[in-house]
Amino acid sequence: MLLDTPVRLGVQIEPQHATYPQIRDAVRRLEDLGVDILFNWDHFFPLHGDRDGLHFEGWTMLAAWAEQTERVEFGALVNCNSYRGPDLQADMARTIDHISAKDGGRGRFIFGTGSGWFERDYDEYGYDFGTAGSRLDDLAAGLARVEARWDRLNPAPTRSIPILIGGKGEQKTLRIVGRHADIWHSFVPAEALAHKLSVIDRWAETEGRDVSGLIVSNELKTRDASDADALFDAGVRLFTLGWAPGDPDYDTVRRWLAWRDAKNGV
């Protein structure tokens, strides 16, 4: 894992229970505050609160963010591999990468992805839910196709698009992390991270891949500064914060930005 990288703060703007003007304004204000990464999620219905409340689709939103923003990186936390073919996902990611590149620079898109879990999405949109194992197998096969498609697209992506993979299962998920991920995201507590990272290392050795540059990511929403300190000591360098644009709490974001800056010696 990469420990000499600066601490970064990502805010996950929940695409639910808010109008799009509220979401657009949140993107602008959070970038101006100095957040490093903006995330949404890839679902079709709210995950909490009124289950039939306001909700927006994730990938079209990310394309809008690519045009709107100037500095922040951004992506889904996380894309669902089941909802779109892998070659299409690769092309969408490449296109958003180019949209986000300003003045001929590099794009800012992060390809966060996972195997899917929210059964209502599958049922109402007509996807086969399968099993947790079959969805993970599909993710492993899909990522190989995504990477192969990136190598064939014209124009190519502006950079090697970072792949973020979420989850903690040791037999399949962490093997996929060891094979493909640049960023590993989880909710694993600090005391369990060393073990999980050793599993990733073993799978990476099996896959013949060097993961010394892996960025470890974790969530702050239900945690305090002492928890974040422990996660930092365990190797986490990307901290994410679930956040509701319909009831925006910028003071909490400012507090975590101050914590980030203290860790970075700013």
Short mmCIF file of the C-alpha atoms (twelve columns), coordinates in Angstrom:
data_MODEL
# 
_entry.id   MODEL 
# 
loop_
_atom_site.group_PDB 
_atom_site.id 
_atom_site.type_symbol 
_atom_site.label_atom_id 
_atom_site.label_alt_id 
_atom_site.label_comp_id 
_atom_site.label_asym_id 
_atom_site.label_seq_id 
_atom_site.Cartn_x 
_atom_site.Cartn_y 
_atom_site.Cartn_z 
_atom_site.pdbx_PDB_model_num 
ATOM 1   C CA . MET A 1   0.000   0.000   0.000   1 
ATOM 2   C CA . LEU A 2   1.102   3.555   -0.716  1 
ATOM 3   C CA . LEU A 3   1.756   5.485   2.506   1 
ATOM 4   C CA . ASP A 4   3.646   8.494   1.176   1 
ATOM 5   C CA . THR A 5   0.651   9.875   -0.735  1 
ATOM 6   C CA . PRO A 6   -1.222  12.841  0.771   1 
ATOM 7   C CA . VAL A 7   -4.445  12.235  2.629   1 
ATOM 8   C CA . ARG A 8   -7.430  13.014  0.409   1 
ATOM 9   C CA . LEU A 9   -11.071 13.609  1.208   1 
ATOM 10  C CA . GLY A 10  -13.836 12.378  -1.074  1 
ATOM 11  C CA . VAL A 11  -17.470 13.387  -0.587  1 
ATOM 12  C CA . GLN A 12  -20.169 11.013  -1.845  1 
ATOM 13  C CA . ILE A 13  -23.063 13.199  -2.944  1 
ATOM 14  C CA . GLU A 14  -26.046 10.903  -2.550  1 
ATOM 15  C CA . PRO A 15  -28.155 11.281  -5.745  1 
ATOM 16  C CA . GLN A 16  -31.402 10.989  -3.799  1 
ATOM 17  C CA . HIS A 17  -33.961 13.179  -1.990  1 
ATOM 18  C CA . ALA A 18  -32.710 16.308  -3.775  1 
ATOM 19  C CA . THR A 19  -33.424 18.261  -6.947  1 
ATOM 20  C CA . TYR A 20  -30.734 18.392  -9.605  1 
ATOM 21  C CA . PRO A 21  -30.144 22.137  -9.000  1 
ATOM 22  C CA . GLN A 22  -29.361 21.226  -5.379  1 
ATOM 23  C CA . ILE A 23  -26.899 18.579  -6.547  1 
ATOM 24  C CA . ARG A 24  -25.305 20.965  -9.070  1 
ATOM 25  C CA . ASP A 25  -24.867 23.619  -6.392  1 
ATOM 26  C CA . ALA A 26  -23.337 21.079  -4.009  1 
ATOM 27  C CA . VAL A 27  -20.790 20.040  -6.641  1 
ATOM 28  C CA . ARG A 28  -19.765 23.662  -7.136  1 
ATOM 29  C CA . ARG A 29  -19.527 24.472  -3.435  1 
ATOM 30  C CA . LEU A 30  -17.669 21.293  -2.499  1 
ATOM 31  C CA . GLU A 31  -15.088 21.830  -5.231  1 
ATOM 32  C CA . ASP A 32  -14.635 25.431  -4.062  1 
ATOM 33  C CA . LEU A 33  -14.157 24.247  -0.470  1 
ATOM 34  C CA . GLY A 34  -11.230 22.088  -1.562  1 
ATOM 35  C CA . VAL A 35  -12.634 18.550  -1.534  1 
ATOM 36  C CA . ASP A 36  -10.339 16.227  -3.509  1 
ATOM 37  C CA . ILE A 37  -12.853 13.794  -5.022  1 
ATOM 38  C CA . LEU A 38  -16.612 13.827  -5.599  1 
ATOM 39  C CA . PHE A 39  -18.524 10.560  -5.771  1 
ATOM 40  C CA . ASN A 40  -22.118 9.546   -6.380  1 
ATOM 41  C CA . TRP A 41  -23.547 6.007   -6.518  1 
ATOM 42  C CA . ASP A 42  -24.970 3.771   -9.219  1 
ATOM 43  C CA . HIS A 43  -28.525 2.907   -8.194  1 
ATOM 44  C CA . PHE A 44  -31.997 3.638   -9.547  1 
ATOM 45  C CA . PHE A 45  -33.882 4.145   -6.283  1 
ATOM 46  C CA . PRO A 46  -33.080 5.734   -2.907  1 
ATOM 47  C CA . LEU A 47  -31.149 3.562   -0.488  1 
ATOM 48  C CA . HIS A 48  -32.659 5.081   2.649   1 
ATOM 49  C CA . GLY A 49  -35.435 7.478   3.618   1 
ATOM 50  C CA . ASP A 50  -38.461 7.448   1.331   1 
ATOM 51  C CA . ARG A 51  -37.730 4.474   -0.913  1 
ATOM 52  C CA . ASP A 52  -39.795 6.078   -3.701  1 
ATOM 53  C CA . GLY A 53  -38.335 9.552   -3.236  1 
ATOM 54  C CA . LEU A 54  -36.383 11.693  -5.691  1 
ATOM 55  C CA . HIS A 55  -33.469 9.897   -7.339  1 
ATOM 56  C CA . PHE A 56  -31.195 10.366  -10.379 1 
ATOM 57  C CA . GLU A 57  -29.144 8.011   -12.554 1 
ATOM 58  C CA . GLY A 58  -25.416 8.067   -11.865 1 
ATOM 59  C CA . TRP A 59  -23.447 7.892   -15.115 1 
ATOM 60  C CA . THR A 60  -25.275 10.711  -16.897 1 
ATOM 61  C CA . MET A 61  -24.736 12.780  -13.753 1 
ATOM 62  C CA . LEU A 62  -20.988 12.050  -13.851 1 
ATOM 63  C CA . ALA A 63  -20.790 13.327  -17.425 1 
ATOM 64  C CA . ALA A 64  -22.373 16.586  -16.245 1 
ATOM 65  C CA . TRP A 65  -19.863 16.822  -13.390 1 
ATOM 66  C CA . ALA A 66  -17.026 16.273  -15.866 1 
ATOM 67  C CA . GLU A 67  -18.081 19.404  -17.717 1 
ATOM 68  C CA . GLN A 68  -19.003 21.439  -14.632 1 
ATOM 69  C CA . THR A 69  -15.873 20.918  -12.546 1 
ATOM 70  C CA . GLU A 70  -12.320 22.129  -13.091 1 
ATOM 71  C CA . ARG A 71  -10.119 20.440  -10.492 1 
ATOM 72  C CA . VAL A 72  -11.690 17.595  -8.524  1 
ATOM 73  C CA . GLU A 73  -11.466 13.955  -9.452  1 
ATOM 74  C CA . PHE A 74  -14.818 12.184  -9.502  1 
ATOM 75  C CA . GLY A 75  -16.564 8.889   -10.077 1 
ATOM 76  C CA . ALA A 76  -19.148 6.451   -8.764  1 
ATOM 77  C CA . LEU A 77  -18.798 4.815   -5.379  1 
ATOM 78  C CA . VAL A 78  -19.472 2.470   -7.011  1 
ATOM 79  C CA . ASN A 79  -20.659 1.547   -10.506 1 
ATOM 80  C CA . CYS A 80  -22.653 -1.691  -10.769 1 
ATOM 81  C CA . ASN A 81  -21.052 -4.036  -13.283 1 
ATOM 82  C CA . SER A 82  -24.393 -5.760  -13.935 1 
ATOM 83  C CA . TYR A 83  -26.236 -2.817  -15.446 1 
ATOM 84  C CA . ARG A 84  -24.156 -2.178  -18.570 1 
ATOM 85  C CA . GLY A 85  -21.903 -4.336  -20.721 1 
ATOM 86  C CA . PRO A 86  -18.209 -4.012  -19.821 1 
ATOM 87  C CA . ASP A 87  -17.145 -2.699  -23.220 1 
ATOM 88  C CA . LEU A 88  -19.825 -0.012  -22.993 1 
ATOM 89  C CA . GLN A 89  -18.633 0.846   -19.467 1 
ATOM 90  C CA . ALA A 90  -15.099 1.258   -20.811 1 
ATOM 91  C CA . ASP A 91  -16.272 3.560   -23.602 1 
ATOM 92  C CA . MET A 92  -18.410 5.630   -21.238 1 
ATOM 93  C CA . ALA A 93  -15.496 5.980   -18.819 1 
ATOM 94  C CA . ARG A 94  -13.131 6.996   -21.627 1 
ATOM 95  C CA . THR A 95  -15.605 9.582   -22.911 1 
ATOM 96  C CA . ILE A 96  -16.151 11.094  -19.458 1 
ATOM 97  C CA . ASP A 97  -12.382 11.094  -18.963 1 
ATOM 98  C CA . HIS A 98  -12.011 13.267  -22.087 1 
ATOM 99  C CA . ILE A 99  -14.892 15.568  -21.130 1 
ATOM 100 C CA . SER A 100 -13.166 16.241  -17.805 1 
ATOM 101 C CA . ALA A 101 -9.767  17.058  -19.322 1 
ATOM 102 C CA . LYS A 102 -9.328  20.842  -19.305 1 
ATOM 103 C CA . ASP A 103 -7.008  22.767  -21.647 1 
ATOM 104 C CA . GLY A 104 -5.527  19.614  -23.113 1 
ATOM 105 C CA . GLY A 105 -4.629  18.152  -19.711 1 
ATOM 106 C CA . ARG A 106 -5.429  14.777  -18.248 1 
ATOM 107 C CA . GLY A 107 -8.877  13.616  -17.301 1 
ATOM 108 C CA . ARG A 108 -10.064 13.304  -13.722 1 
ATOM 109 C CA . PHE A 109 -12.423 10.331  -13.838 1 
ATOM 110 C CA . ILE A 110 -12.038 7.429   -11.381 1 
ATOM 111 C CA . PHE A 111 -13.602 4.129   -12.434 1 
ATOM 112 C CA . GLY A 112 -15.135 2.919   -9.179  1 
ATOM 113 C CA . THR A 113 -16.867 -0.405  -9.676  1 
ATOM 114 C CA . GLY A 114 -18.402 -3.370  -7.927  1 
ATOM 115 C CA . SER A 115 -20.516 -6.449  -8.469  1 
ATOM 116 C CA . GLY A 116 -23.898 -5.042  -7.369  1 
ATOM 117 C CA . TRP A 117 -26.165 -5.885  -4.440  1 
ATOM 118 C CA . PHE A 118 -29.405 -3.826  -4.463  1 
ATOM 119 C CA . GLU A 119 -32.020 -6.329  -5.575  1 
ATOM 120 C CA . ARG A 120 -34.733 -3.756  -6.269  1 
ATOM 121 C CA . ASP A 121 -32.600 -2.216  -9.033  1 
ATOM 122 C CA . TYR A 122 -32.308 -5.605  -10.715 1 
ATOM 123 C CA . ASP A 123 -35.962 -6.520  -10.359 1 
ATOM 124 C CA . GLU A 124 -37.462 -3.247  -11.554 1 
ATOM 125 C CA . TYR A 125 -35.002 -2.674  -14.415 1 
ATOM 126 C CA . GLY A 126 -35.062 -6.262  -15.643 1 
ATOM 127 C CA . TYR A 127 -31.566 -7.504  -14.776 1 
ATOM 128 C CA . ASP A 128 -30.778 -11.034 -13.615 1 
ATOM 129 C CA . PHE A 129 -29.868 -10.815 -9.921  1 
ATOM 130 C CA . GLY A 130 -28.057 -14.157 -9.873  1 
ATOM 131 C CA . THR A 131 -26.012 -14.852 -6.741  1 
ATOM 132 C CA . ALA A 132 -23.276 -12.937 -4.942  1 
ATOM 133 C CA . GLY A 133 -20.770 -15.390 -6.385  1 
ATOM 134 C CA . SER A 134 -22.042 -15.147 -9.961  1 
ATOM 135 C CA . ARG A 135 -22.040 -11.350 -9.801  1 
ATOM 136 C CA . LEU A 136 -18.437 -11.342 -8.573  1 
ATOM 137 C CA . ASP A 137 -17.452 -13.736 -11.368 1 
ATOM 138 C CA . ASP A 138 -19.084 -11.360 -13.845 1 
ATOM 139 C CA . LEU A 139 -17.138 -8.447  -12.341 1 
ATOM 140 C CA . ALA A 140 -13.826 -10.266 -12.705 1 
ATOM 141 C CA . ALA A 141 -14.551 -11.111 -16.342 1 
ATOM 142 C CA . GLY A 142 -15.931 -7.619  -16.996 1 
ATOM 143 C CA . LEU A 143 -12.859 -5.803  -15.674 1 
ATOM 144 C CA . ALA A 144 -10.611 -7.770  -18.024 1 
ATOM 145 C CA . ARG A 145 -12.802 -6.607  -20.912 1 
ATOM 146 C CA . VAL A 146 -12.868 -3.005  -19.664 1 
ATOM 147 C CA . GLU A 147 -9.078  -2.866  -19.589 1 
ATOM 148 C CA . ALA A 148 -8.797  -4.530  -22.993 1 
ATOM 149 C CA . ARG A 149 -11.305 -2.080  -24.505 1 
ATOM 150 C CA . TRP A 150 -9.379  0.909   -23.125 1 
ATOM 151 C CA . ASP A 151 -6.358  -0.353  -25.052 1 
ATOM 152 C CA . ARG A 152 -8.369  -0.384  -28.311 1 
ATOM 153 C CA . LEU A 153 -10.403 2.823   -28.120 1 
ATOM 154 C CA . ASN A 154 -9.633  5.724   -30.441 1 
ATOM 155 C CA . PRO A 155 -8.930  8.171   -28.962 1 
ATOM 156 C CA . ALA A 156 -7.451  6.400   -25.978 1 
ATOM 157 C CA . PRO A 157 -8.159  7.626   -22.451 1 
ATOM 158 C CA . THR A 158 -6.123  10.684  -21.495 1 
ATOM 159 C CA . ARG A 159 -4.474  8.748   -18.663 1 
ATOM 160 C CA . SER A 160 -4.421  5.306   -17.118 1 
ATOM 161 C CA . ILE A 161 -7.883  5.578   -15.566 1 
ATOM 162 C CA . PRO A 162 -7.664  4.595   -11.867 1 
ATOM 163 C CA . ILE A 163 -9.786  1.611   -10.888 1 
ATOM 164 C CA . LEU A 164 -11.444 1.664   -7.473  1 
ATOM 165 C CA . ILE A 165 -12.963 -1.571  -6.195  1 
ATOM 166 C CA . GLY A 166 -15.074 -1.817  -3.059  1 
ATOM 167 C CA . GLY A 167 -15.627 -4.792  -0.791  1 
ATOM 168 C CA . LYS A 168 -13.889 -7.096  1.656   1 
ATOM 169 C CA . GLY A 169 -14.634 -10.716 0.721   1 
ATOM 170 C CA . GLU A 170 -11.394 -12.654 0.828   1 
ATOM 171 C CA . GLN A 171 -12.032 -15.410 -1.701  1 
ATOM 172 C CA . LYS A 172 -13.259 -13.375 -4.664  1 
ATOM 173 C CA . THR A 173 -13.465 -9.616  -4.042  1 
ATOM 174 C CA . LEU A 174 -9.950  -9.170  -2.695  1 
ATOM 175 C CA . ARG A 175 -8.554  -11.327 -5.480  1 
ATOM 176 C CA . ILE A 176 -10.159 -8.913  -7.957  1 
ATOM 177 C CA . VAL A 177 -8.612  -6.051  -5.978  1 
ATOM 178 C CA . GLY A 178 -5.209  -7.707  -6.162  1 
ATOM 179 C CA . ARG A 179 -5.532  -8.141  -9.918  1 
ATOM 180 C CA . HIS A 180 -7.080  -4.837  -11.000 1 
ATOM 181 C CA . ALA A 181 -7.418  -2.133  -8.342  1 
ATOM 182 C CA . ASP A 182 -5.486  1.094   -7.912  1 
ATOM 183 C CA . ILE A 183 -7.750  2.021   -4.973  1 
ATOM 184 C CA . TRP A 184 -9.373  -0.394  -2.525  1 
ATOM 185 C CA . HIS A 185 -12.439 0.919   -0.671  1 
ATOM 186 C CA . SER A 186 -14.114 -0.667  2.331   1 
ATOM 187 C CA . PHE A 187 -15.823 -0.030  5.668   1 
ATOM 188 C CA . VAL A 188 -13.366 -2.353  7.436   1 
ATOM 189 C CA . PRO A 189 -12.375 -1.106  10.920  1 
ATOM 190 C CA . ALA A 190 -8.784  -0.097  11.559  1 
ATOM 191 C CA . GLU A 191 -7.933  -3.192  13.590  1 
ATOM 192 C CA . ALA A 192 -8.909  -5.507  10.709  1 
ATOM 193 C CA . LEU A 193 -7.127  -3.689  7.883   1 
ATOM 194 C CA . ALA A 194 -3.721  -5.326  8.279   1 
ATOM 195 C CA . HIS A 195 -5.233  -8.774  7.776   1 
ATOM 196 C CA . LYS A 196 -7.266  -7.699  4.755   1 
ATOM 197 C CA . LEU A 197 -4.215  -6.054  3.189   1 
ATOM 198 C CA . SER A 198 -2.205  -9.237  3.703   1 
ATOM 199 C CA . VAL A 199 -4.908  -11.125 1.803   1 
ATOM 200 C CA . ILE A 200 -4.683  -8.605  -1.051  1 
ATOM 201 C CA . ASP A 201 -0.902  -9.021  -1.074  1 
ATOM 202 C CA . ARG A 202 -1.215  -12.803 -1.334  1 
ATOM 203 C CA . TRP A 203 -3.719  -12.583 -4.172  1 
ATOM 204 C CA . ALA A 204 -1.563  -10.017 -5.982  1 
ATOM 205 C CA . GLU A 205 1.402   -12.367 -5.749  1 
ATOM 206 C CA . THR A 206 -0.751  -15.132 -7.233  1 
ATOM 207 C CA . GLU A 207 -1.822  -12.779 -10.024 1 
ATOM 208 C CA . GLY A 208 1.753   -11.587 -10.633 1 
ATOM 209 C CA . ARG A 209 0.901   -7.966  -9.912  1 
ATOM 210 C CA . ASP A 210 2.642   -5.319  -7.817  1 
ATOM 211 C CA . VAL A 211 0.203   -3.615  -5.406  1 
ATOM 212 C CA . SER A 212 2.761   -1.531  -3.534  1 
ATOM 213 C CA . GLY A 213 1.055   1.555   -4.976  1 
ATOM 214 C CA . LEU A 214 -2.450  0.578   -3.827  1 
ATOM 215 C CA . ILE A 215 -4.396  3.428   -2.212  1 
ATOM 216 C CA . VAL A 216 -6.499  2.304   0.763   1 
ATOM 217 C CA . SER A 217 -9.875  4.037   1.122   1 
ATOM 218 C CA . ASN A 218 -12.437 4.004   3.924   1 
ATOM 219 C CA . GLU A 219 -15.641 5.753   5.040   1 
ATOM 220 C CA . LEU A 220 -16.034 8.503   7.663   1 
ATOM 221 C CA . LYS A 221 -19.792 9.026   7.905   1 
ATOM 222 C CA . THR A 222 -20.374 7.220   11.207  1 
ATOM 223 C CA . ARG A 223 -16.892 7.850   12.617  1 
ATOM 224 C CA . ASP A 224 -15.118 10.513  14.656  1 
ATOM 225 C CA . ALA A 225 -11.589 11.911  14.561  1 
ATOM 226 C CA . SER A 226 -10.176 9.179   16.803  1 
ATOM 227 C CA . ASP A 227 -11.531 6.530   14.412  1 
ATOM 228 C CA . ALA A 228 -10.057 8.436   11.461  1 
ATOM 229 C CA . ASP A 229 -6.687  8.672   13.239  1 
ATOM 230 C CA . ALA A 230 -6.689  4.917   13.731  1 
ATOM 231 C CA . LEU A 231 -7.578  4.329   10.088  1 
ATOM 232 C CA . PHE A 232 -4.767  6.671   9.050   1 
ATOM 233 C CA . ASP A 233 -2.293  4.781   11.238  1 
ATOM 234 C CA . ALA A 234 -3.493  1.545   9.608   1 
ATOM 235 C CA . GLY A 235 -2.700  2.909   6.146   1 
ATOM 236 C CA . VAL A 236 -5.853  4.610   4.876   1 
ATOM 237 C CA . ARG A 237 -5.110  7.629   2.713   1 
ATOM 238 C CA . LEU A 238 -8.450  8.263   0.985   1 
ATOM 239 C CA . PHE A 239 -11.337 9.073   3.315   1 
ATOM 240 C CA . THR A 240 -14.884 9.276   1.974   1 
ATOM 241 C CA . LEU A 241 -17.885 10.999  3.502   1 
ATOM 242 C CA . GLY A 242 -21.464 10.088  2.654   1 
ATOM 243 C CA . TRP A 243 -23.373 13.353  2.290   1 
ATOM 244 C CA . ALA A 244 -26.949 14.463  1.535   1 
ATOM 245 C CA . PRO A 245 -27.330 17.362  -0.940  1 
ATOM 246 C CA . GLY A 246 -30.972 17.816  0.005   1 
ATOM 247 C CA . ASP A 247 -29.909 18.679  3.563   1 
ATOM 248 C CA . PRO A 248 -26.382 19.987  3.039   1 
ATOM 249 C CA . ASP A 249 -23.993 20.022  5.997   1 
ATOM 250 C CA . TYR A 250 -20.962 22.009  4.898   1 
ATOM 251 C CA . ASP A 251 -19.659 22.419  8.442   1 
ATOM 252 C CA . THR A 252 -18.941 18.692  8.675   1 
ATOM 253 C CA . VAL A 253 -17.087 18.842  5.360   1 
ATOM 254 C CA . ARG A 254 -15.023 21.802  6.605   1 
ATOM 255 C CA . ARG A 255 -14.166 19.923  9.794   1 
ATOM 256 C CA . TRP A 256 -12.889 16.902  7.860   1 
ATOM 257 C CA . LEU A 257 -10.975 19.142  5.456   1 
ATOM 258 C CA . ALA A 258 -9.216  20.696  8.460   1 
ATOM 259 C CA . TRP A 259 -8.384  17.196  9.747   1 
ATOM 260 C CA . ARG A 260 -7.045  16.263  6.284   1 
ATOM 261 C CA . ASP A 261 -4.879  19.378  6.149   1 
ATOM 262 C CA . ALA A 262 -3.464  18.694  9.604   1 
ATOM 263 C CA . LYS A 263 -2.476  15.188  8.526   1 
ATOM 264 C CA . ASN A 264 -0.797  16.652  5.448   1 
ATOM 265 C CA . GLY A 265 1.052   19.290  7.491   1 
ATOM 266 C CA . VAL A 266 -0.776  22.173  5.865   1 
# 
